[in-house]
Amino acid sequence: MAYWIAGQIADGSLDTATGTHIIWADIAYDLDYPEELEPLVHCAHNLDGWEESGGVSSDELKREAVEAAKQFWSKRRSAAETEG
């Protein structure tokens, strides 16, 4: 499920804040916050607590989340290609 959500974040078909929140609040929580999901959980925290006065734009946080999703999703692709 986490790979599917990350893929949707990476390809732009799911809003970044929504997708990272789902990974944080539903998937990572249920899995006791595995290390593999930490970058996406971190992005979810940043997006959830974003304030305009914080010095970092929401667009920058969204770009970081998309990059984290792409990296996480690419690990799945690499593993599938190795197994295949």
PDB file of N, CA, C and O in Angstrom:
ATOM      1  N   MET A   1       0.827  -1.190   0.000  1.00  0.00           N
ATOM      2  CA  MET A   1       0.000   0.000   0.000  1.00  0.00           C
ATOM      3  C   MET A   1       0.874   1.258   0.000  1.00  0.00           C
ATOM      4  O   MET A   1       0.586   2.213  -0.722  1.00  0.00           O
ATOM      5  N   ALA A   2       1.940   1.263   0.806  1.00  0.00           N
ATOM      6  CA  ALA A   2       2.822   2.433   0.872  1.00  0.00           C
ATOM      7  C   ALA A   2       3.457   2.704  -0.489  1.00  0.00           C
ATOM      8  O   ALA A   2       3.574   3.860  -0.898  1.00  0.00           O
ATOM      9  N   TYR A   3       3.869   1.643  -1.197  1.00  0.00           N
ATOM     10  CA  TYR A   3       4.465   1.824  -2.517  1.00  0.00           C
ATOM     11  C   TYR A   3       3.444   2.403  -3.503  1.00  0.00           C
ATOM     12  O   TYR A   3       3.783   3.248  -4.331  1.00  0.00           O
ATOM     13  N   TRP A   4       2.220   1.952  -3.410  1.00  0.00           N
ATOM     14  CA  TRP A   4       1.165   2.438  -4.301  1.00  0.00           C
ATOM     15  C   TRP A   4       0.918   3.935  -4.062  1.00  0.00           C
ATOM     16  O   TRP A   4       0.840   4.718  -5.009  1.00  0.00           O
ATOM     17  N   ILE A   5       0.798   4.317  -2.796  1.00  0.00           N
ATOM     18  CA  ILE A   5       0.589   5.728  -2.449  1.00  0.00           C
ATOM     19  C   ILE A   5       1.798   6.554  -2.895  1.00  0.00           C
ATOM     20  O   ILE A   5       1.636   7.631  -3.468  1.00  0.00           O
ATOM     21  N   ALA A   6       3.003   6.054  -2.635  1.00  0.00           N
ATOM     22  CA  ALA A   6       4.215   6.777  -3.044  1.00  0.00           C
ATOM     23  C   ALA A   6       4.255   6.950  -4.553  1.00  0.00           C
ATOM     24  O   ALA A   6       4.655   8.005  -5.043  1.00  0.00           O
ATOM     25  N   GLY A   7       3.849   5.932  -5.292  1.00  0.00           N
ATOM     26  CA  GLY A   7       3.807   6.036  -6.743  1.00  0.00           C
ATOM     27  C   GLY A   7       2.851   7.112  -7.205  1.00  0.00           C
ATOM     28  O   GLY A   7       3.132   7.833  -8.162  1.00  0.00           O
ATOM     29  N   GLN A   8       1.713   7.222  -6.525  1.00  0.00           N
ATOM     30  CA  GLN A   8       0.742   8.267  -6.872  1.00  0.00           C
ATOM     31  C   GLN A   8       1.259   9.662  -6.530  1.00  0.00           C
ATOM     32  O   GLN A   8       0.999  10.618  -7.262  1.00  0.00           O
ATOM     33  N   ILE A   9       1.982   9.780  -5.432  1.00  0.00           N
ATOM     34  CA  ILE A   9       2.605  11.068  -5.094  1.00  0.00           C
ATOM     35  C   ILE A   9       3.641  11.413  -6.158  1.00  0.00           C
ATOM     36  O   ILE A   9       3.697  12.542  -6.646  1.00  0.00           O
ATOM     37  N   ALA A  10       4.454  10.431  -6.508  1.00  0.00           N
ATOM     38  CA  ALA A  10       5.543  10.652  -7.468  1.00  0.00           C
ATOM     39  C   ALA A  10       5.029  11.054  -8.846  1.00  0.00           C
ATOM     40  O   ALA A  10       5.631  11.898  -9.510  1.00  0.00           O
ATOM     41  N   ASP A  11       3.911  10.449  -9.285  1.00  0.00           N
ATOM     42  CA  ASP A  11       3.415  10.782 -10.628  1.00  0.00           C
ATOM     43  C   ASP A  11       2.420  11.940 -10.634  1.00  0.00           C
ATOM     44  O   ASP A  11       1.914  12.321 -11.690  1.00  0.00           O
ATOM     45  N   GLY A  12       2.141  12.498  -9.461  1.00  0.00           N
ATOM     46  CA  GLY A  12       1.281  13.671  -9.383  1.00  0.00           C
ATOM     47  C   GLY A  12      -0.204  13.390  -9.368  1.00  0.00           C
ATOM     48  O   GLY A  12      -1.009  14.320  -9.403  1.00  0.00           O
ATOM     49  N   SER A  13      -0.585  12.117  -9.316  1.00  0.00           N
ATOM     50  CA  SER A  13      -2.013  11.806  -9.315  1.00  0.00           C
ATOM     51  C   SER A  13      -2.650  11.901  -7.926  1.00  0.00           C
ATOM     52  O   SER A  13      -3.870  11.807  -7.796  1.00  0.00           O
ATOM     53  N   LEU A  14      -1.826  12.088  -6.888  1.00  0.00           N
ATOM     54  CA  LEU A  14      -2.332  12.253  -5.521  1.00  0.00           C
ATOM     55  C   LEU A  14      -1.640  13.469  -4.919  1.00  0.00           C
ATOM     56  O   LEU A  14      -0.423  13.620  -5.034  1.00  0.00           O
ATOM     57  N   ASP A  15      -2.412  14.327  -4.284  1.00  0.00           N
ATOM     58  CA  ASP A  15      -1.873  15.501  -3.615  1.00  0.00           C
ATOM     59  C   ASP A  15      -0.791  15.077  -2.626  1.00  0.00           C
ATOM     60  O   ASP A  15      -0.955  14.113  -1.879  1.00  0.00           O
ATOM     61  N   THR A  16       0.308  15.808  -2.638  1.00  0.00           N
ATOM     62  CA  THR A  16       1.462  15.457  -1.811  1.00  0.00           C
ATOM     63  C   THR A  16       1.138  15.418  -0.324  1.00  0.00           C
ATOM     64  O   THR A  16       1.481  14.458   0.365  1.00  0.00           O
ATOM     65  N   ALA A  17       0.485  16.447   0.164  1.00  0.00           N
ATOM     66  CA  ALA A  17       0.161  16.507   1.587  1.00  0.00           C
ATOM     67  C   ALA A  17      -0.792  15.385   1.977  1.00  0.00           C
ATOM     68  O   ALA A  17      -0.633  14.773   3.033  1.00  0.00           O
ATOM     69  N   THR A  18      -1.770  15.116   1.139  1.00  0.00           N
ATOM     70  CA  THR A  18      -2.722  14.038   1.411  1.00  0.00           C
ATOM     71  C   THR A  18      -2.021  12.687   1.415  1.00  0.00           C
ATOM     72  O   THR A  18      -2.226  11.879   2.321  1.00  0.00           O
ATOM     73  N   GLY A  19      -1.201  12.444   0.413  1.00  0.00           N
ATOM     74  CA  GLY A  19      -0.515  11.163   0.307  1.00  0.00           C
ATOM     75  C   GLY A  19       0.451  10.903   1.443  1.00  0.00           C
ATOM     76  O   GLY A  19       0.466   9.812   2.014  1.00  0.00           O
ATOM     77  N   THR A  20       1.268  11.912   1.778  1.00  0.00           N
ATOM     78  CA  THR A  20       2.213  11.698   2.874  1.00  0.00           C
ATOM     79  C   THR A  20       1.479  11.543   4.206  1.00  0.00           C
ATOM     80  O   THR A  20       1.930  10.811   5.087  1.00  0.00           O
ATOM     81  N   HIS A  21       0.350  12.235   4.349  1.00  0.00           N
ATOM     82  CA  HIS A  21      -0.439  12.078   5.576  1.00  0.00           C
ATOM     83  C   HIS A  21      -0.989  10.651   5.685  1.00  0.00           C
ATOM     84  O   HIS A  21      -0.976  10.065   6.768  1.00  0.00           O
ATOM     85  N   ILE A  22      -1.466  10.098   4.582  1.00  0.00           N
ATOM     86  CA  ILE A  22      -1.968   8.715   4.596  1.00  0.00           C
ATOM     87  C   ILE A  22      -0.838   7.758   4.991  1.00  0.00           C
ATOM     88  O   ILE A  22      -1.035   6.853   5.801  1.00  0.00           O
ATOM     89  N   ILE A  23       0.340   7.969   4.411  1.00  0.00           N
ATOM     90  CA  ILE A  23       1.471   7.101   4.753  1.00  0.00           C
ATOM     91  C   ILE A  23       1.830   7.242   6.226  1.00  0.00           C
ATOM     92  O   ILE A  23       2.095   6.246   6.898  1.00  0.00           O
ATOM     93  N   TRP A  24       1.840   8.460   6.728  1.00  0.00           N
ATOM     94  CA  TRP A  24       2.192   8.713   8.128  1.00  0.00           C
ATOM     95  C   TRP A  24       1.131   8.167   9.085  1.00  0.00           C
ATOM     96  O   TRP A  24       1.432   7.368   9.972  1.00  0.00           O
ATOM     97  N   ALA A  25      -0.101   8.605   8.894  1.00  0.00           N
ATOM     98  CA  ALA A  25      -1.147   8.339   9.883  1.00  0.00           C
ATOM     99  C   ALA A  25      -1.741   6.947   9.792  1.00  0.00           C
ATOM    100  O   ALA A  25      -2.208   6.411  10.797  1.00  0.00           O
ATOM    101  N   ASP A  26      -1.734   6.354   8.619  1.00  0.00           N
ATOM    102  CA  ASP A  26      -2.370   5.054   8.458  1.00  0.00           C
ATOM    103  C   ASP A  26      -1.349   3.927   8.294  1.00  0.00           C
ATOM    104  O   ASP A  26      -1.341   2.974   9.073  1.00  0.00           O
ATOM    105  N   ILE A  27      -0.503   4.036   7.297  1.00  0.00           N
ATOM    106  CA  ILE A  27       0.393   2.929   6.961  1.00  0.00           C
ATOM    107  C   ILE A  27       1.552   2.819   7.948  1.00  0.00           C
ATOM    108  O   ILE A  27       1.757   1.761   8.543  1.00  0.00           O
ATOM    109  N   ALA A  28       2.313   3.902   8.128  1.00  0.00           N
ATOM    110  CA  ALA A  28       3.469   3.842   9.033  1.00  0.00           C
ATOM    111  C   ALA A  28       3.025   3.540  10.464  1.00  0.00           C
ATOM    112  O   ALA A  28       3.678   2.768  11.168  1.00  0.00           O
ATOM    113  N   TYR A  29       1.938   4.135  10.888  1.00  0.00           N
ATOM    114  CA  TYR A  29       1.414   3.882  12.230  1.00  0.00           C
ATOM    115  C   TYR A  29       1.128   2.394  12.429  1.00  0.00           C
ATOM    116  O   TYR A  29       1.536   1.800  13.427  1.00  0.00           O
ATOM    117  N   ASP A  30       0.422   1.803  11.463  1.00  0.00           N
ATOM    118  CA  ASP A  30       0.073   0.385  11.560  1.00  0.00           C
ATOM    119  C   ASP A  30       1.292  -0.525  11.553  1.00  0.00           C
ATOM    120  O   ASP A  30       1.255  -1.621  12.112  1.00  0.00           O
ATOM    121  N   LEU A  31       2.383  -0.071  10.916  1.00  0.00           N
ATOM    122  CA  LEU A  31       3.598  -0.877  10.804  1.00  0.00           C
ATOM    123  C   LEU A  31       4.643  -0.505  11.860  1.00  0.00           C
ATOM    124  O   LEU A  31       5.791  -0.942  11.778  1.00  0.00           O
ATOM    125  N   ASP A  32       4.251   0.293  12.840  1.00  0.00           N
ATOM    126  CA  ASP A  32       5.140   0.741  13.918  1.00  0.00           C
ATOM    127  C   ASP A  32       6.307   1.568  13.376  1.00  0.00           C
ATOM    128  O   ASP A  32       7.439   1.433  13.842  1.00  0.00           O
ATOM    129  N   TYR A  33       6.032   2.410  12.409  1.00  0.00           N
ATOM    130  CA  TYR A  33       6.962   3.383  11.845  1.00  0.00           C
ATOM    131  C   TYR A  33       8.296   2.772  11.397  1.00  0.00           C
ATOM    132  O   TYR A  33       9.339   3.044  11.990  1.00  0.00           O
ATOM    133  N   PRO A  34       8.252   1.948  10.350  1.00  0.00           N
ATOM    134  CA  PRO A  34       9.501   1.351   9.859  1.00  0.00           C
ATOM    135  C   PRO A  34      10.448   2.403   9.285  1.00  0.00           C
ATOM    136  O   PRO A  34      10.014   3.439   8.781  1.00  0.00           O
ATOM    137  N   GLU A  35      11.722   2.124   9.369  1.00  0.00           N
ATOM    138  CA  GLU A  35      12.755   3.057   8.920  1.00  0.00           C
ATOM    139  C   GLU A  35      12.584   3.452   7.453  1.00  0.00           C
ATOM    140  O   GLU A  35      12.878   4.588   7.080  1.00  0.00           O
ATOM    141  N   GLU A  36      12.115   2.530   6.625  1.00  0.00           N
ATOM    142  CA  GLU A  36      11.950   2.793   5.195  1.00  0.00           C
ATOM    143  C   GLU A  36      10.965   3.921   4.913  1.00  0.00           C
ATOM    144  O   GLU A  36      11.075   4.608   3.898  1.00  0.00           O
ATOM    145  N   LEU A  37      10.006   4.109   5.811  1.00  0.00           N
ATOM    146  CA  LEU A  37       8.981   5.139   5.615  1.00  0.00           C
ATOM    147  C   LEU A  37       9.334   6.467   6.287  1.00  0.00           C
ATOM    148  O   LEU A  37       8.600   7.445   6.144  1.00  0.00           O
ATOM    149  N   GLU A  38      10.448   6.509   7.017  1.00  0.00           N
ATOM    150  CA  GLU A  38      10.810   7.705   7.770  1.00  0.00           C
ATOM    151  C   GLU A  38      10.897   8.965   6.906  1.00  0.00           C
ATOM    152  O   GLU A  38      10.390  10.005   7.326  1.00  0.00           O
ATOM    153  N   PRO A  39      11.514   8.926   5.722  1.00  0.00           N
ATOM    154  CA  PRO A  39      11.556  10.162   4.919  1.00  0.00           C
ATOM    155  C   PRO A  39      10.170  10.690   4.549  1.00  0.00           C
ATOM    156  O   PRO A  39       9.949  11.901   4.535  1.00  0.00           O
ATOM    157  N   LEU A  40       9.246   9.793   4.254  1.00  0.00           N
ATOM    158  CA  LEU A  40       7.889  10.227   3.908  1.00  0.00           C
ATOM    159  C   LEU A  40       7.129  10.716   5.135  1.00  0.00           C
ATOM    160  O   LEU A  40       6.348  11.664   5.047  1.00  0.00           O
ATOM    161  N   VAL A  41       7.353  10.074   6.272  1.00  0.00           N
ATOM    162  CA  VAL A  41       6.724  10.526   7.519  1.00  0.00           C
ATOM    163  C   VAL A  41       7.258  11.913   7.881  1.00  0.00           C
ATOM    164  O   VAL A  41       6.501  12.784   8.309  1.00  0.00           O
ATOM    165  N   HIS A  42       8.553  12.107   7.707  1.00  0.00           N
ATOM    166  CA  HIS A  42       9.176  13.410   7.972  1.00  0.00           C
ATOM    167  C   HIS A  42       8.533  14.488   7.088  1.00  0.00           C
ATOM    168  O   HIS A  42       8.217  15.578   7.564  1.00  0.00           O
ATOM    169  N   CYS A  43       8.345  14.180   5.820  1.00  0.00           N
ATOM    170  CA  CYS A  43       7.699  15.130   4.897  1.00  0.00           C
ATOM    171  C   CYS A  43       6.267  15.421   5.338  1.00  0.00           C
ATOM    172  O   CYS A  43       5.815  16.564   5.275  1.00  0.00           O
ATOM    173  N   ALA A  44       5.564  14.399   5.779  1.00  0.00           N
ATOM    174  CA  ALA A  44       4.189  14.597   6.252  1.00  0.00           C
ATOM    175  C   ALA A  44       4.163  15.535   7.448  1.00  0.00           C
ATOM    176  O   ALA A  44       3.313  16.423   7.518  1.00  0.00           O
ATOM    177  N   HIS A  45       5.086  15.348   8.392  1.00  0.00           N
ATOM    178  CA  HIS A  45       5.171  16.237   9.554  1.00  0.00           C
ATOM    179  C   HIS A  45       5.434  17.677   9.111  1.00  0.00           C
ATOM    180  O   HIS A  45       4.795  18.612   9.592  1.00  0.00           O
ATOM    181  N   ASN A  46       6.383  17.840   8.188  1.00  0.00           N
ATOM    182  CA  ASN A  46       6.713  19.185   7.715  1.00  0.00           C
ATOM    183  C   ASN A  46       5.533  19.856   7.027  1.00  0.00           C
ATOM    184  O   ASN A  46       5.254  21.031   7.267  1.00  0.00           O
ATOM    185  N   LEU A  47       4.843  19.113   6.176  1.00  0.00           N
ATOM    186  CA  LEU A  47       3.694  19.683   5.470  1.00  0.00           C
ATOM    187  C   LEU A  47       2.544  19.971   6.424  1.00  0.00           C
ATOM    188  O   LEU A  47       1.853  20.980   6.284  1.00  0.00           O
ATOM    189  N   ASP A  48       2.340  19.082   7.395  1.00  0.00           N
ATOM    190  CA  ASP A  48       1.252  19.249   8.350  1.00  0.00           C
ATOM    191  C   ASP A  48       1.473  20.473   9.240  1.00  0.00           C
ATOM    192  O   ASP A  48       0.524  21.173   9.593  1.00  0.00           O
ATOM    193  N   GLY A  49       2.733  20.724   9.597  1.00  0.00           N
ATOM    194  CA  GLY A  49       3.026  21.835  10.493  1.00  0.00           C
ATOM    195  C   GLY A  49       3.500  23.084   9.790  1.00  0.00           C
ATOM    196  O   GLY A  49       3.987  24.010  10.439  1.00  0.00           O
ATOM    197  N   TRP A  50       3.366  23.130   8.449  1.00  0.00           N
ATOM    198  CA  TRP A  50       3.878  24.264   7.691  1.00  0.00           C
ATOM    199  C   TRP A  50       3.159  25.556   8.044  1.00  0.00           C
ATOM    200  O   TRP A  50       1.934  25.611   8.154  1.00  0.00           O
ATOM    201  N   GLU A  51       3.965  26.583   8.215  1.00  0.00           N
ATOM    202  CA  GLU A  51       3.441  27.932   8.423  1.00  0.00           C
ATOM    203  C   GLU A  51       4.166  28.861   7.471  1.00  0.00           C
ATOM    204  O   GLU A  51       5.364  28.704   7.236  1.00  0.00           O
ATOM    205  N   GLU A  52       3.462  29.809   6.934  1.00  0.00           N
ATOM    206  CA  GLU A  52       4.031  30.737   5.958  1.00  0.00           C
ATOM    207  C   GLU A  52       5.247  31.471   6.516  1.00  0.00           C
ATOM    208  O   GLU A  52       6.162  31.813   5.767  1.00  0.00           O
ATOM    209  N   SER A  53       5.262  31.709   7.802  1.00  0.00           N
ATOM    210  CA  SER A  53       6.360  32.456   8.411  1.00  0.00           C
ATOM    211  C   SER A  53       7.571  31.570   8.706  1.00  0.00           C
ATOM    212  O   SER A  53       8.561  32.056   9.253  1.00  0.00           O
ATOM    213  N   GLY A  54       7.515  30.293   8.360  1.00  0.00           N
ATOM    214  CA  GLY A  54       8.580  29.358   8.707  1.00  0.00           C
ATOM    215  C   GLY A  54       9.839  29.458   7.882  1.00  0.00           C
ATOM    216  O   GLY A  54      10.832  28.811   8.216  1.00  0.00           O
ATOM    217  N   GLY A  55       9.842  30.244   6.813  1.00  0.00           N
ATOM    218  CA  GLY A  55      11.040  30.430   6.018  1.00  0.00           C
ATOM    219  C   GLY A  55      11.189  29.462   4.863  1.00  0.00           C
ATOM    220  O   GLY A  55      12.026  29.685   3.988  1.00  0.00           O
ATOM    221  N   VAL A  56      10.410  28.399   4.830  1.00  0.00           N
ATOM    222  CA  VAL A  56      10.452  27.436   3.729  1.00  0.00           C
ATOM    223  C   VAL A  56       9.082  27.453   3.054  1.00  0.00           C
ATOM    224  O   VAL A  56       8.051  27.396   3.725  1.00  0.00           O
ATOM    225  N   SER A  57       9.076  27.531   1.743  1.00  0.00           N
ATOM    226  CA  SER A  57       7.795  27.583   1.042  1.00  0.00           C
ATOM    227  C   SER A  57       7.130  26.209   1.038  1.00  0.00           C
ATOM    228  O   SER A  57       7.801  25.180   1.115  1.00  0.00           O
ATOM    229  N   SER A  58       5.823  26.211   0.949  1.00  0.00           N
ATOM    230  CA  SER A  58       5.092  24.940   0.870  1.00  0.00           C
ATOM    231  C   SER A  58       5.464  24.209  -0.415  1.00  0.00           C
ATOM    232  O   SER A  58       5.472  22.978  -0.443  1.00  0.00           O
ATOM    233  N   ASP A  59       5.772  24.951  -1.477  1.00  0.00           N
ATOM    234  CA  ASP A  59       6.188  24.315  -2.731  1.00  0.00           C
ATOM    235  C   ASP A  59       7.485  23.534  -2.548  1.00  0.00           C
ATOM    236  O   ASP A  59       7.634  22.444  -3.098  1.00  0.00           O
ATOM    237  N   GLU A  60       8.419  24.081  -1.782  1.00  0.00           N
ATOM    238  CA  GLU A  60       9.682  23.390  -1.520  1.00  0.00           C
ATOM    239  C   GLU A  60       9.422  22.106  -0.718  1.00  0.00           C
ATOM    240  O   GLU A  60      10.008  21.064  -1.010  1.00  0.00           O
ATOM    241  N   LEU A  61       8.559  22.182   0.275  1.00  0.00           N
ATOM    242  CA  LEU A  61       8.231  20.992   1.067  1.00  0.00           C
ATOM    243  C   LEU A  61       7.558  19.933   0.194  1.00  0.00           C
ATOM    244  O   LEU A  61       7.811  18.739   0.355  1.00  0.00           O
ATOM    245  N   LYS A  62       6.714  20.367  -0.717  1.00  0.00           N
ATOM    246  CA  LYS A  62       6.048  19.433  -1.628  1.00  0.00           C
ATOM    247  C   LYS A  62       7.058  18.785  -2.568  1.00  0.00           C
ATOM    248  O   LYS A  62       6.963  17.591  -2.851  1.00  0.00           O
ATOM    249  N   ARG A  63       8.026  19.564  -3.057  1.00  0.00           N
ATOM    250  CA  ARG A  63       9.070  18.998  -3.922  1.00  0.00           C
ATOM    251  C   ARG A  63       9.879  17.950  -3.161  1.00  0.00           C
ATOM    252  O   ARG A  63      10.206  16.898  -3.711  1.00  0.00           O
ATOM    253  N   GLU A  64      10.203  18.232  -1.898  1.00  0.00           N
ATOM    254  CA  GLU A  64      10.932  17.266  -1.076  1.00  0.00           C
ATOM    255  C   GLU A  64      10.116  15.987  -0.893  1.00  0.00           C
ATOM    256  O   GLU A  64      10.664  14.886  -0.931  1.00  0.00           O
ATOM    257  N   ALA A  65       8.824  16.133  -0.697  1.00  0.00           N
ATOM    258  CA  ALA A  65       7.957  14.971  -0.517  1.00  0.00           C
ATOM    259  C   ALA A  65       7.873  14.146  -1.793  1.00  0.00           C
ATOM    260  O   ALA A  65       7.896  12.917  -1.738  1.00  0.00           O
ATOM    261  N   VAL A  66       7.777  14.805  -2.934  1.00  0.00           N
ATOM    262  CA  VAL A  66       7.733  14.092  -4.214  1.00  0.00           C
ATOM    263  C   VAL A  66       9.045  13.332  -4.419  1.00  0.00           C
ATOM    264  O   VAL A  66       9.034  12.180  -4.853  1.00  0.00           O
ATOM    265  N   GLU A  67      10.164  13.967  -4.112  1.00  0.00           N
ATOM    266  CA  GLU A  67      11.464  13.307  -4.259  1.00  0.00           C
ATOM    267  C   GLU A  67      11.568  12.100  -3.317  1.00  0.00           C
ATOM    268  O   GLU A  67      12.060  11.046  -3.721  1.00  0.00           O
ATOM    269  N   ALA A  68      11.115  12.243  -2.079  1.00  0.00           N
ATOM    270  CA  ALA A  68      11.134  11.119  -1.132  1.00  0.00           C
ATOM    271  C   ALA A  68      10.250   9.988  -1.643  1.00  0.00           C
ATOM    272  O   ALA A  68      10.615   8.818  -1.529  1.00  0.00           O
ATOM    273  N   ALA A  69       9.099  10.322  -2.200  1.00  0.00           N
ATOM    274  CA  ALA A  69       8.194   9.303  -2.743  1.00  0.00           C
ATOM    275  C   ALA A  69       8.833   8.591  -3.928  1.00  0.00           C
ATOM    276  O   ALA A  69       8.723   7.371  -4.052  1.00  0.00           O
ATOM    277  N   LYS A  70       9.498   9.343  -4.797  1.00  0.00           N
ATOM    278  CA  LYS A  70      10.166   8.737  -5.953  1.00  0.00           C
ATOM    279  C   LYS A  70      11.273   7.794  -5.503  1.00  0.00           C
ATOM    280  O   LYS A  70      11.419   6.703  -6.055  1.00  0.00           O
ATOM    281  N   GLN A  71      12.050   8.201  -4.513  1.00  0.00           N
ATOM    282  CA  GLN A  71      13.130   7.347  -4.017  1.00  0.00           C
ATOM    283  C   GLN A  71      12.576   6.078  -3.387  1.00  0.00           C
ATOM    284  O   GLN A  71      13.099   4.988  -3.622  1.00  0.00           O
ATOM    285  N   PHE A  72      11.526   6.210  -2.590  1.00  0.00           N
ATOM    286  CA  PHE A  72      10.913   5.039  -1.955  1.00  0.00           C
ATOM    287  C   PHE A  72      10.340   4.108  -3.012  1.00  0.00           C
ATOM    288  O   PHE A  72      10.541   2.895  -2.952  1.00  0.00           O
ATOM    289  N   TRP A  73       9.631   4.669  -3.971  1.00  0.00           N
ATOM    290  CA  TRP A  73       9.007   3.871  -5.027  1.00  0.00           C
ATOM    291  C   TRP A  73      10.052   3.185  -5.895  1.00  0.00           C
ATOM    292  O   TRP A  73       9.849   2.053  -6.331  1.00  0.00           O
ATOM    293  N   SER A  74      11.163   3.859  -6.147  1.00  0.00           N
ATOM    294  CA  SER A  74      12.208   3.269  -6.990  1.00  0.00           C
ATOM    295  C   SER A  74      12.857   2.065  -6.318  1.00  0.00           C
ATOM    296  O   SER A  74      13.341   1.164  -7.003  1.00  0.00           O
ATOM    297  N   LYS A  75      12.873   2.036  -4.995  1.00  0.00           N
ATOM    298  CA  LYS A  75      13.409   0.863  -4.278  1.00  0.00           C
ATOM    299  C   LYS A  75      12.553  -0.365  -4.590  1.00  0.00           C
ATOM    300  O   LYS A  75      13.073  -1.469  -4.745  1.00  0.00           O
ATOM    301  N   ARG A  76      11.259  -0.165  -4.678  1.00  0.00           N
ATOM    302  CA  ARG A  76      10.339  -1.260  -5.003  1.00  0.00           C
ATOM    303  C   ARG A  76      10.602  -1.753  -6.427  1.00  0.00           C
ATOM    304  O   ARG A  76      10.652  -2.959  -6.669  1.00  0.00           O
ATOM    305  N   ARG A  77      10.769  -0.830  -7.356  1.00  0.00           N
ATOM    306  CA  ARG A  77      11.036  -1.196  -8.751  1.00  0.00           C
ATOM    307  C   ARG A  77      12.353  -1.948  -8.862  1.00  0.00           C
ATOM    308  O   ARG A  77      12.442  -2.951  -9.570  1.00  0.00           O
ATOM    309  N   SER A  78      13.379  -1.464  -8.160  1.00  0.00           N
ATOM    310  CA  SER A  78      14.693  -2.127  -8.199  1.00  0.00           C
ATOM    311  C   SER A  78      14.604  -3.544  -7.643  1.00  0.00           C
ATOM    312  O   SER A  78      15.202  -4.470  -8.191  1.00  0.00           O
ATOM    313  N   ALA A  79      13.866  -3.708  -6.565  1.00  0.00           N
ATOM    314  CA  ALA A  79      13.709  -5.038  -5.965  1.00  0.00           C
ATOM    315  C   ALA A  79      12.947  -5.961  -6.899  1.00  0.00           C
ATOM    316  O   ALA A  79      13.287  -7.138  -7.018  1.00  0.00           O
ATOM    317  N   ALA A  80      11.920  -5.444  -7.563  1.00  0.00           N
ATOM    318  CA  ALA A  80      11.126  -6.259  -8.482  1.00  0.00           C
ATOM    319  C   ALA A  80      11.983  -6.684  -9.683  1.00  0.00           C
ATOM    320  O   ALA A  80      11.875  -7.819 -10.146  1.00  0.00           O
ATOM    321  N   GLU A  81      12.822  -5.790 -10.182  1.00  0.00           N
ATOM    322  CA  GLU A  81      13.665  -6.112 -11.312  1.00  0.00           C
ATOM    323  C   GLU A  81      14.734  -7.136 -10.924  1.00  0.00           C
ATOM    324  O   GLU A  81      15.096  -7.986 -11.738  1.00  0.00           O
ATOM    325  N   THR A  82      15.233  -7.065  -9.713  1.00  0.00           N
ATOM    326  CA  THR A  82      16.230  -8.010  -9.224  1.00  0.00           C
ATOM    327  C   THR A  82      15.615  -9.399  -9.067  1.00  0.00           C
ATOM    328  O   THR A  82      16.238 -10.410  -9.392  1.00  0.00           O
ATOM    329  N   GLU A  83      14.381  -9.428  -8.561  1.00  0.00           N
ATOM    330  CA  GLU A  83      13.693 -10.700  -8.349  1.00  0.00           C
ATOM    331  C   GLU A  83      13.246 -11.324  -9.665  1.00  0.00           C
ATOM    332  O   GLU A  83      13.210 -12.548  -9.790  1.00  0.00           O
ATOM    333  N   GLY A  84      12.903 -10.491 -10.649  1.00  0.00           N
ATOM    334  CA  GLY A  84      12.315 -10.925 -11.905  1.00  0.00           C
ATOM    335  C   GLY A  84      13.264 -11.645 -12.761  1.00  0.00           C
ATOM    336  O   GLY A  84      12.904 -12.073 -13.858  1.00  0.00           O
TER     337      GLY A  84
END
